[in-house]
Amino acid sequence: MDNSDLELFRDNVRRFFAEQVEPHYEEWEKAGRVPPELYLKMGEQGLLCVDQPEEYGGMGAPFEYSVLVLEECSRMGFMSLASNLSVHSDIAAPYILHLGNEEQKQRILPRMARGECIGAIAMSEPGAGSDLQGIKTSATRDGDGYLINGSKTFISNGQNAGIVVTATKTDPKLGARGTTLILVDTSLPGFKRGRNLDKVGQYAADTSELFFDNVRVSENDVLGRVGGGFGHLVDELPRERLVLGAMAVAHAQGAMEKTIEYVQQRKAFGQAIASFQNTRFELAKIKTEIEVHRAFVEKCAVLYSQKKLDAPTAAMVKLSTSEMEGRVTDACLQLFGGYGYMSEYPISRFWADARIQRIYGGTSEIMKEVIGRSLVGRG
């Protein structure tokens, strides 16, 4: 596919979000979730699991096409949807594609591409966030299957999910080597969704507690190797952190565009805010930050497509872009003055939605630790 194909795809994505998302987004934010029917519409348009092979229901397109969906969604200010889509198409689905056996892939992935089954990944627990080795949810051997007990929290797509890639402990004595990933169908007895959590931003992104009470799964529901879960998580994290970086750059771009439009219209002391040197200098700094980080994301995307994106570099792109996104959305809000703090102005949503990007997918502090260890070890 050449660049003209990519731009045509971009136009289709923008048109879809303008027609199918923009008119309803405020309503979804008040409801605290995006309706599952939107996923069906996106599936019909080929906007889910875009780079998934055609044999499993995807378009078989290059990775950049899948990222483009998230970028346009983020740029338009629909960060709740972008976050949940990234979990579905760029985290949960690739886990199953890369680790699943043929039966698992045939059974689940086409349904995900059509939007019939929404994916989630359950790692974080009340007592274990970025420290994945500290999870307590257990999967105890029971005949030819496992019984899962425990709870998860902060799970994106938790209310809408039909399949959950769940991190469990199959052997607590082995630490990280006792971690196993298991595919949990949310219709199974003993699985329960908790409340839809109230958040500072990204209101339309359903984020939930999940509970497992003797949820019985079969041996064929194990994803990847028994005891290989921690390694599998480490292997898949670079893609997750790269797409979060791409979303951060696009989100900052959207905030800048809204701010440029505002400062050219809004007047102070008889002249447009854009005419003040401070405004121009701030916008110059913002534009420069965005373009520098866009170049880094593009470099990392090339590395990923060549299977060369390592964990420290993925941590760098996630750290640098999410911190930049926070600075940019804060600077943009400042240029709106008092109106920027009013929820009726979209810039306030950009600012609030950006904050979680420095936390989920690995906090900035954990990213620094990953990078630091690659340079000087554990100390």
LUMLO-46859 format. One record per atom (N, C-alpha, C, O): residue in one letter; x negated, y negated, z. Coordinates in pm, whole numbers, plus 50000, padded with zeros to 5 digits. Example, Ala and Ser with C-alpha at 12.3 -4.5 7.8 and 13.67 -1.06 7.14 Angstrom:
! residues 2
A486815056950780
A487705045050780
A486805033050780
A485765033250846
S487155022550708
S486335010650714
S487104999750787
S486594988650804
END
This chain:
! residues 379
M499155011950000
M500005000050000
M499114987550000
M498194986450081
D499404978049909
D498574966149904
D499194955049988
D500224956950053
N498524943249986
N498944932150071
N500334927050035
N501064922450123
S500704927749907
S502044923149867
S503124932049929
S504194927349965
D502824945149941
D503764954250007
D503924950450155
D505024950750210
L502804946950217
L502834943150358
L503664930550379
L504444929750474
E503494920750291
E504254908250305
E505734910350278
E506574904050341
L506054919250184
L507454922550158
L508074929250280
L509214926450317
F507294938050342
F507764944650464
F507954934350574
F508934935050650
R507034924750585
R507164914150686
R508444906250667
R509144903250764
D508754902850544
D509994895450515
D511224903450559
D512164897850616
N511224916450534
N512344924950573
N512474925550725
N513584925250779
V511334926250793
V511344926750940
V511914913750996
V512764913951085
R511424902550944
R511904889550993
R513414888050969
R514144883251056
R513844892150852
R515274891050821
R516114899650915
R517184895450960
F515624911750944
F516354920551034
F516484914351173
F517564914151231
F515374909051226
F515424903251360
F516304890751364
F517004888251462
A516264882851257
A517084870851251
A518574874151248
A519384867251309
E518914884851177
E520324888451161
E520854897251272
E521994895451316
Q520044906751319
Q520534916951411
Q520154914651558
Q520754920551647
V519164905951582
V518704903951719
V518994889851770
V519564888151878
E518594879951692
E518694866051740
E520084862151789
E520184855751894
P521174865551718
P522494861351765
P522914867751899
P523794862451967
H522304878851936
H522754886352053
H521754886452170
H522034891852276
Y520584880452149
Y519494882452244
Y519804877052383
Y519494883552483
E520414865352390
E520754859752522
E521724868752596
E521604870752717
E522664874252524
E523634883552585
E522924895952638
E523244900852747
W521954900952564
W521214912852609
W520344909652731
W520164917952820
E519834897352734
E519024893452850
E519904893252976
E519464897453083
K521104888452964
K522024888253079
K522414902453119
K522594905253238
A522544911253021
A522924925153049
A521754933353105
A521964943653168
G520524928553082
G519354935553133
G518874947153049
G518084955353094
R519364947952926
R518914958752838
R519364956052695
R520324948752670
V518644962352603
V519004961952461
V519904973952435
V519584984952480
P521014972352363
P521904983752339
P521224994352254
P520514991052159
P521415007052287
P520805017852209
P521155017352061
P520405022251977
E522315011452029
E522745010751889
E521745003051803
E521635005451683
L521004993651865
L520014986151787
L518934995451734
L518434993551624
Y518575005451812
Y517555014951768
Y518045022851646
Y517255025851556
L519325026051643
L519885032951527
L519785024151403
L519465028951294
K520075011251419
K519975001951306
K518535000551259
K518254999851140
M517615000051356
M516204998951320
M515725011651250
M514935011151156
G516235023051297
G515885035651232
G516345036051089
G515635040951001
E517555030951064
E518095030750927
E517235022150834
E517135024950715
Q516615011750890
Q515785002650811
Q514315006850805
Q513494999950745
G513995018150868
G512605022850866
G511675014650951
G510505013150917
L512175009151063
L511375000351148
L510895007151276
L510285000651362
L511155020051290
L510705027451408
L509645037751366
L509765043951260
C508635039451450
C507605049851425
C507105048851281
C507025058851209
V506785036751239
V506525033751098
V505345041651043
V505385046250929
D504275043351122
D503105050351070
D503125065351098
D502135072351075
Q504245070151146
Q504415084551168
Q504495091651031
Q505105086250939
P503895103551017
P503965110650888
P505405112950843
P506305114650925
E505605113050713
E506945114850657
E507565128150697
E508775129150712
E506735138350715
E507265151450754
E507925151250892
E508685160350926
Y507625140950971
Y508245139551103
Y509175127351109
Y509475122351217
G509625122750993
G510645112350988
G510145098250973
G510955089050956
G508825096050979
G508295082550965
G508125078550820
G508535085750729
M507525066850799
M507265062050663
M505905066550613
M505625065650493
G505045071250704
G503695074850664
G502885062650622
G501935063850545
A503265050850674
A502585038450638
A501315036650721
A501145043450823
P500415027750680
P499235024850762
P499635019050897
P500735013750914
F498725019950993
F498935015251130
F499385000651133
F500224997051215
E498844992251045
E499144977951048
E500634975151027
E501134964751072
Y501344984150959
Y502784982150937
Y503554983751068
Y504494976351095
S503134993451148
S503794995351277
S503534983351368
S504434978651438
V502304978451366
V501944966751447
V502714954451402
V503104946151484
L502924953151272
L503624941551218
L505014939951280
L505454928851308
V505714951051300
V507054950451361
V506964943951498
V507774935251532
L505984948051577
L505804942551711
L505374927951706
L505824919851787
E504514924651611
E504034910851599
E505174901351568
E505304890851632
E506004904751471
E507094895751433
E508124894451545
E508684883751569
C508374905551612
C509304905251725
C508764896151836
C509514888451895
S507464897051863
S506834888851967
S506804874151925
S507124865352005
R506424871551801
R506334857851752
R507674850651761
R507724838651789
M508754857951736
M510094851951740
M510614850251882
M511704844851903
G509854855051979
G510224853052119
G511054864052180
G511604862352289
F511154875552111
F511944886752163
F511014896752231
F510934908352192
M510304892052333
M509254900052395
M509814912152470
M509144922452481
S511024911052522
S511654922552587
S511764934152490
S511424945552522
L512254931152371
L512414941352269
L511064946352220
L510884958352201
A510114937352200
A508794941252152
A508134951052249
A507544960952207
S508234948252378
S507634957152478
S508254971052473
S507554981052475
N509574971552466
N510244984452464
N509994991952332
N509865004152331
L509934984452222
L509614990952095
L508204996552095
L507955007352040
S507264989352157
S505884994252161
S505805007452237
S505055016452199
V506585008552345
V506605021052421
V507175032352337
V506655043452338
H508245029552265
H508905039752183
H508045044052065
H507745055952049
S507645034351981
S507005037551854
S505495039051862
S504905046651785
D504855031751954
D503395031151954
D502745037352077
D501525037252089
I503555042652167
I502975049752283
I503575063752292
I502855073652276
A504875064752319
A505495077952338
A505395086552212
A504985098152220
A505755081052097
A505725088951973
A504315093751938
A504145105451904
P503295085151945
P501945090051916
P501455100752014
P500725109851974
Y501845099952140
Y501495110552234
Y502015123952182
Y501285133952180
I503275123952139
I503875136552091
I503245140851958
I502995152751937
L502975131251870
L502355134451742
L500965140451759
L500615150251693
H500175134551848
H498785138751863
H498615150951953
H497665158651936
L499515152752048
L499345163352148
L500355174752135
L500115185652186
G501465172152068
G502545181952064
G502265193751973
G501485192851879
N502935204852003
N502885216051910
N503915213651799
N504685204051806
E503915222151699
E504775219751582
E506255219451619
E507015211351567
E506665228351709
E508065228651751
E508465215651818
E509535210251790
Q507615210551908
Q507895198051978
Q507995186451879
Q508905178251889
K507075185951785
K507065174951688
K508305175351599
K508905164951572
Q508675187151551
Q509845188451465
Q511135185451540
Q512085180051483
R511165188951667
R512385187251748
R512605172751789
R513755168251797
I511535165451816
I511675152251879
I511385140651785
I512145130951781
L510295141351710
L509835129651636
L510815124451530
L510985112251521
P511465132851449
P512425127351353
P513575119951421
P514055109851370
R514025124951536
R515085118251610
R514615104751662
R515395095151666
M513345103651701
M512805090951746
M512715081051630
M513025069251647
A512315085851513
A512215077151396
A513585072051351
A513705060951298
R514605080151373
R515975075851337
R516615067351447
R517685061551424
G516005066451562
G516575058751672
G517595066251753
G518305060351835
E517695079351730
E518685087551802
E518175091351941
E518975094252030
C516875091451958
C516255095152084
C515205084652116
C514225083252043
I515395077352225
I514475066552264
I513425072352358
I513735079752451
G512175068752333
G511075074452410
G510605065352522
G510685053152514
A510105071652628
A509485064552741
A508295072452788
A508165084352757
I507425065952863
I506305073052925
I506285069453072
I506305057653109
A506245079653157
A506365077653302
A505035080953369
A504705092553391
M504305070553401
M503035072153472
M503095065653610
M502825072253710
S503455052853616
S503425045353742
S504375051053846
S505485055353814
E503935050953971
E504735055454085
E504715044854193
E503885035654188
P505595045754292
P505595035854400
P504225034354466
P503885023454513
G503455045254471
G502135044654535
G500975045754440
G499835047154484
A501235045154309
A500155046654210
A500515038954084
A501405043054009
G499815027754062
G500045019953941
G498945022453841
G498985032153765
S497945013653840
S496835015253747
S495965027353782
S495265032653696
D496005031753910
D495215043353952
D495985056053922
D496695061354008
L495835060953799
L496625072553755
L496235085353828
L497015094953832
Q495025085653887
Q494625097653958
Q495415099254088
Q495405109954149
G496085088554131
G496805088954259
G498255093154249
G498985092054348
I498705098054133
I500125101654120
I500475113654209
I499635122254234
K501715114054254
K502185124554346
K503265133554284
K503515144454334
T503905129054175
T504955137254114
T504395150954079
T503405152054008
S505055161354130
S504505174854115
S505285183054012
S506495181153993
A504585192153947
A505185202153859
A504695215653909
A503555219553884
T505575222653978
T505215235354042
T505645246953954
T506765247353904
R504735256353937
R505045267953854
R506255275453908
R506345277954028
D507175278953820
D508385286253859
D508755295853746
D509415291953649
G508335308253758
G508585318053652
G507895314053525
G506675312153522
D508675312753417
D508085308953288
D508185293953262
D508085289553148
G508375286153368
G508455271653354
G507905264353475
G507075269653549
Y508405252053495
Y507945243653606
Y509125236453667
Y510115233553600
L509015233553797
L509985225153867
L509295211853897
L508245211453962
I509905200953850
I509315187653869
I510035180553983
I511265180053987
N509245175054076
N509785167354187
N508955154654207
N507725154954200
G509645143654233
G508945131154257
G509705119354200
G510875120554164
S509025108154190
S509665096054139
S508655087454063
S507445088254087
K509165079453972
K508365070153894
K509015056353904
K510205055253934
T508235045953880
T508795032553883
T508175023853774
T507135027353718
F508825012553746
F508415003253642
F508395010053504
F507525007153422
I509355018853477
I509335026453352
I510135019153244
I511355017953251
S509405014353142
S510045007653028
S510885017652951
S510485029152932
N512055013252907
N513055021652839
N513695031652936
N514345041152892
G513525029653064
G514035039253162
G515525041653155
G515975052853177
Q516305031353125
Q517755032953118
Q518205039252987
Q519195046452983
N517475036552880
N517885041152747
N517215054052702
N517665060152605
A516165058252770
A515335069252720
A516085082452711
A516895085852796
G515785089952603
G516275103552587
G515185113752613
G515465125152647
I513925109452596
I512785118252623
I511735110152698
I511465098652664
V511145116152801
V510155109252883
V508885117552890
V508895128852939
V507785111852842
V506475118152859
V506065115453004
V505785104053041
T506045125953085
T505915124353230
T504575129753281
T504215141253255
A503855121253352
A502585125453412
A502875132253546
A503505126353634
T502415144653560
T502665152353682
T501365158253735
T500335158453667
K501435162953859
K500325170453917
K500715185253919
K501635189153990
T500005193253841
T500235207753843
T499295214653942
T499545225953984
D498205207853980
D497305213054082
D496685201354157
D495655196154116
P497325197154269
P496855185454344
P495415186754393
P494745176654414
K494935199054411
K493585200954465
K492505197154365
K491355194854403
L492865196354237
L491855193854134
L491725179154095
L490975175854003
G492445170254163
G492355156054130
G492805153253989
G493875157853947
A491985145753913
A492345142053776
A492535154453690
A493385154453600
R491755165053715
R491845177253634
R493095185453664
R493355195553598
G493865181053763
G495125187853793
G496335180753739
G497465183853777
T496115170953649
T497205163053591
T497675169153459
T496855172753374
T498995170153443
T499565175953321
T500705167253271
T501515162353350
L500765165253140
L501875157853079
L502985167553041
L502725178052983
I504225163853074
I505365172353044
I506465163952980
I506755152853024
L507075169452874
L508195162952808
L509475165952884
L509865177552897
V510125155552934
V511355157353011
V512535151552934
V512575139552906
D513485160152900
D514735155852837
D515605150052948
D515855156553050
T516085137552928
T516805130853035
T518195136553062
T518865132253156
S518635146252981
S519925152753006
S519785164653102
S520785170753139
L518565168053141
L518345179753227
L518905177553367
L518845166353419
P519455188053430
P519925187053568
P518775183153660
P517665188053647
G519075174153754
G518065169953851
G517345157153812
G516685150953896
F517475153253686
F516885140553643
F517885129353672
F519065130653641
K517405118553731
K518295107453765
K517585094153738
K516415092353771
R518325085053679
R517825071453659
R518175063153782
R519305063653831
G517225055553831
G517515046153939
G518035033053883
G518515032453770
R517925022853962
R518455009753920
R517585003653811
R516405006753798
N518204995153734
N517494987153635
N516854975553710
N517564967153764
L515544975053715
L514834965953804
L514934951353758
L514854948453639
D515124942253856
D515124927953828
D513674923153814
D512814926753895
K513424915053710
K512064910853683
K511984895653669
K513004888953658
V510764890453670
V510534876053653
V510814871853509
V511294860853485
G510514880653414
G510734877853272
G511114890553199
G511414900753261
Q511104889953067
Q511484901352983
Q512764908053034
Q512824920153057
Y513784899753051
Y515044904253113
Y515754915153034
Y516414923653094
A515644914952902
A516374924752821
A515634937952807
A516124947252743
A514454938952868
A513694951452866
A514124959952986
A513784956653100
D514854970652961
D515284979053073
D514054985753135
D513304992853068
T513874983353263
T512714988053338
T513234994653464
T513894988153545
S512955007353482
S513705015153581
S512865023653672
S511685026353648
E513515027853780
E513015038653862
E513565051753803
E514695052053756
L512765062253808
L513215075453764
L512985085353876
L511975084553947
F513915094753893
F513805104654001
F513925118753944
F514735121453856
F513095127653997
F513055141553955
F513295150454077
F512475151054168
D514425157354076
D514785166054188
D514945180354135
D516005184154086
N513875188154147
N513865201854096
N514305202453950
N515135210753912
V513735193353868
V514025193453725
V513265205153663
V512035205453665
R513995214653609
R513335226553554
R513065224853406
R513965222053326
V511795226453371
V511385225653231
V510715238753191
V510255246253277
S510665241353062
S510055253753015
S508555251652991
S508065240452992
E507885262452971
E506455262052941
E506205254152812
E505165247752796
N507165254752721
N507015247952592
N507215232852604
N507035225552506
D507595228152723
D507735213752742
D506425207252785
D506345194952793
V505415215252814
V504095209652846
V503535203152719
V503545209052612
L503055190852733
L502495183452620
L500975183652631
L500395178252725
G500355190052535
G498905191352541
G498505202852633
G499225212752645
R497355201452698
R496805212152782
R497265210852926
R497335199752979
V497565221952990
V497805221953135
V496515217553202
V495455223353178
G496595207353286
G495415201953352
G494655191953267
G493665186153313
G495095189853144
G494395180453055
G495035166753047
G494645158552964
G496015164253133
G496795151953122
G495995139253136
G496205129753061
F495055138953231
F494295126553252
F493445123353129
F493375111953085
G492825133653074
G492045131652952
G492905127152836
G492495118652757
H494105132952825
H495015128952719
H495405114252733
H495465106852634
L495675109952857
L496035095952881
L494905086652840
L495135076452775
V493685090252877
V492515082152842
V492365081252690
V492045070552637
D492595092352621
D492465092552475
D493485083652406
D493195077652302
E494685082652463
E495775075252397
E495845060552438
E496505052652371
L495155056852547
L495245043052595
L494715032552496
L495275021652491
P493655035352417
P493195024952325
P494265019552232
P494335007452211
R495105028252175
R496165023352087
R497135014452165
R497515003752119
E497525018952285
E498445011052366
E497884997152392
E498594987152379
R496604996452429
R496014983552464
R495794974752341
R495874962552350
L495534980952228
L495404973352104
L496724967152063
L496754955452026
V497814974652069
V499104968952026
V499564958052123
V500204948352082
L499224959452252
L499554948752348
L498754936152313
L499254925052328
G497514938052268
G496714926652225
G497304919852103
G497344907552096
A497774927752006
A498404922051887
A499674914451925
A499944903751871
M500444920052017
M501654913352063
M501304900152132
M502014890252114
A500244899952210
A499844887852283
A499494876552187
A499904865152207
V498744879752082
V498374869551983
V499604864251912
V499754852151895
A500494873151870
A501694869051799
A502624860851889
A503244851251844
H502714864752014
H503554857552111
H503014843452133
H503784833752138
A501694842252145
A501084829052160
A501324820652034
A501564808552044
Q501254826851917
Q501534819951791
Q502954814351789
Q503174803051748
G503904822451833
G505294817951838
G505484806251932
G506234796951901
A504814806652047
A504904795652144
A504324782852083
A504884772052101
M503204784152013
M502594772351950
M503514766451845
M503674754251838
E504124774951763
E505014769951658
E506174761951717
E506534751351665
K506764767051825
K507874759951888
K507404746751948
K508134736851947
T506184746552000
T505654734552063
T505334723851958
T505624712051979
I504764727851846
I504474718151739
I505764711551691
I505814699351671
E506794719451675
E508094714051632
E508634704051735
E509154693451698
Y508494707351863
Y509034698851971
Y508274685551979
Y508904674951986
V506944686051980
V506164673652002
V506284664051885
V506014652151900
Q506674668951769
Q506864659951656
Q508214652851661
Q508404642451598
Q509154658551737
Q510494652751749
Q510664644351875
Q511324633951873
R510064648951985
R510244642552115
R509414629852126
R508234629552089
K510034619252178
K509334606552191
K509064603252338
K509824606952427
A507944596052360
A507614590552491
A506924577152468
A506044576152383
F507304567052543
F506744553552528
F506874548652384
F506004541752331
G507994552452322
G508294547352189
G507604554352074
G507704549851960
Q506914565252102
Q506264572351992
Q506334587352014
Q506504592052126
A506194594851905
A506254609451916
A505124614552005
A504014609252002
I505414624752084
I504394630452172
I503204635352091
I502064635252138
A503464639651969
A502394644551882
A501374633751849
A500254636951809
S501734621051864
S500824610251827
S499774607551935
S498804600451910
F499964613252054
F498974611252161
F497774620552140
F497924632152101
Q496594615052166
Q495384622952146
Q495374635452232
Q494924646052187
N495864634452355
N495874646152444
N496674657652383
N496284669252392
T497824654152321
T498654664452258
T497904671252145
T497884683552135
R497284663252060
R496554668851946
R495384677551993
R495124688151936
F494684672952096
F493554680652148
F494014693852208
F493374704152189
E495124693552281
E495644705952341
E496054715952232
E495754727852240
L496734710852130
L497144719552020
L495934725051945
L495944736451899
A494894716851933
A493674721551867
A493044733051945
A492604742951886
K492994731752077
K492454742452162
K493304755052149
K492764766152139
I494624753352150
I495554764752140
I495354772052007
I495234784352004
K495334764451898
K495164770451766
K493834778051757
K493784789051702
T492794772351811
T491474778751806
T491474791751885
T490944801851839
E492054791552005
E492114803652088
E492874814752016
E492454826352016
I493984811251955
I494794821251885
I494004827451770
I493984839751755
E493344819151690
E492644824351572
E491434832751611
E491144842851546
V490724828851715
V489574836751761
V490044850551807
V489424860651774
H491114850851882
H491604863651934
H492284871951825
H492264884251831
R492874865351726
R493444872751613
R492334880351539
R492524891751497
A491194873751523
A490064880251455
A489584892551532
A489244902751472
F489564891651665
F489144903051746
F490144914451734
F489754926051725
V491434911251736
V492464921551720
V492314928451585
V492394940651576
E492104920651480
E491954926451347
E490724935551339
E490774946151277
K489644931451403
K488454939951408
K488754953151479
K488364963851432
C489454952251590
C489794964351668
C490764973351591
C490704985551602
A491664967251513
A492594975151432
A491834983251328
A492184994751301
V490804977251269
V489974984551173
V489264996051244
V489225007251192
L488704993451361
L488045004051438
L489015015351470
L488665027151462
Y490255011751507
Y491245021951541
Y491565030551418
Y491655042851429
S491735024151303
S492065031651181
S490925040851141
S491135050751071
Q489695037651185
Q488525045951158
Q488235055751271
Q487225062851271
K489165056051372
K489005064651490
K487725061151567
K487055070051621
K487405048251572
K486185043751640
K486465034051755
K485535028551814
L487735031751787
L488055022351895
L487875029352029
L488675037952065
D486835025652103
D486565032352231
D487275025052345
D487815014152328
A487245031352463
A487985026152578
A487495012352622
A488335003752649
P486185009852632
P485744996452673
P486164985452577
P486554974552620
T486084988152446
T486484977952348
T487984975452354
T488424963952343
A488774986052371
A490224984452385
A490554976452511
A491484968352512
A489784978752618
A489984971052741
A489644956352718
A490314947552772
M488614953752639
M488234939952610
M489324932652533
M489644921152564
V489894939252432
V490914932452352
V492174930252434
V492844920052418
K492504939652521
K493694937952605
K493474926752707
K494354918452729
L492304926652770
L491964916452870
L491954902652807
L492614893452856
S491214901052699
S491004887752643
S492284881952583
S492574870152602
T493064890052513
T494264884852448
T495374881652548
T496064871552533
S495544889952649
S496614887452747
S496294875252833
S497184867652870
E495014873452866
E494634861452942
E494814849052856
E495284838752904
M494454849952728
M494664838852635
M496144835552623
M496534823952625
E496964845852611
E498414843952598
E498954836152718
E499794827352702
G498474839452836
G498904832252956
G498504817652952
G499304808852987
R497274814952910
R496814800952902
R497614793152799
R498004781752823
V497854799352684
V498544792452576
V500004789552610
V500464778252592
T500714799452661
T502134797052693
T502274786752805
T503234779052807
D501314786452898
D501344776453006
D501084762452948
D501764752852984
A500094761352860
A499784748352798
A500944743452712
A501244731452710
C501594752652642
C502744748952558
C503894743952644
C504514733852613
L504184751052752
L505254746652840
L504964732652893
L505874724352903
Q503714729852928
Q503324716752981
Q503644705652882
Q504054694752921
L503464708252755
L503734698152654
L505224695352637
L505604685152580
F506054704152687
F507504701752687
F507934693252806
F509074688652812
G507024691052902
G507374683553021
G508454690453101
G508484702753108
G509344682753163
G510394688553247
G511304698053173
G511824707553231
Y511514695553044
Y512384704252966
Y511784718352952
Y512524728152935
G510484719252960
G509844732352949
G510224741653062
G510174753853046
Y510594735953176
Y510954744053292
Y512434747653294
Y512894754653384
M513164742853195
M514594745953186
M514784758553103
M514224759952994
S515584767853155
S515744780753088
S516434779652953
S516344788852871
E517124768452926
E517784766952797
E516784764652684
E517124766152567
Y515554760952719
Y514514758952618
Y513714771952603
Y513194777052702
P513614777352482
P512944790252462
P511514790852514
P511024801652545
I510834779252523
I509444779752568
I509334785152710
I508324791152747
S510374783152790
S510354788452927
S510354803752925
S509744810153011
R511044809452828
R511074823952815
R509724829252767
R509254839552815
F509094822052674
F507744826052630
F506794826552750
F506034836152765
W506864816352833
W505974815252950
W506224826553049
W505284833053095
A507484828953082
A507814839453180
A507534853353124
A507034862053196
D507844855552997
D507644868752937
D506174872452925
D505824884252926
A505314862452913
A503884865152895
A503234870753021
A502224877753012
R503784867753136
R503064870753261
R502784885553282
R501714889153333
I503704894153244
I503544908553268
I502444914553181
I501934925353211
Q502074907753073
Q501084913252982
Q499714915153049
Q498904923253005
R499464907553156
R498204909053229
R498284920153334
R497334922453408
I499434926853339
I499634937253440
I499884950853377
I499154960353405
Y500924951953291
Y501204965353238
Y500164969353134
Y499464960853077
G500074982453111
G499054987453020
G497664987053079
G496674989253009
G497574984353209
G496294982853278
G496094968253315
G496024959753226
T495984965153443
T495824951353487
T494504945453437
T493594952753398
S494424932253437
S493184925753396
S492014930353482
S490894931753434
E492294932653610
E491214937053701
E490704950953662
E489504953453665
I491624959953626
I491214973353583
I490464972553450
I489504979853429
M490904963653361
M490194962053234
M488754957653259
M487824962753195
K488564948353351
K487204943953385
K486374955453440
K485184956653410
E487014963953520
E486294975353577
E485874985153467
E484754990153468
V486784987853373
V486454996853261
V485284991353180
V484354998553146
I485344978453151
I484264972053074
I482964972053153
I481904975453100
G483054968353280
G481874967653364
G481174980953380
G479944981653374
R481954991553400
R481365004853415
R480645009253289
R479645016453295
S481155004853173
S480495008653048
S479145001953033
S478305006252955
L478944991153110
L477694983653101
L476664987753206
L475474989153176
V477134989653330
V476174992253438
V476555004353524
V475935006553628
G477555012153482
G477985023553562
G478855019153678
G479365007953681
R479025028153774
R479905025453887
R479245017153996
R479935012154085
G477945015453991
G477255007754093
G477035015254221
G476465009854316
END
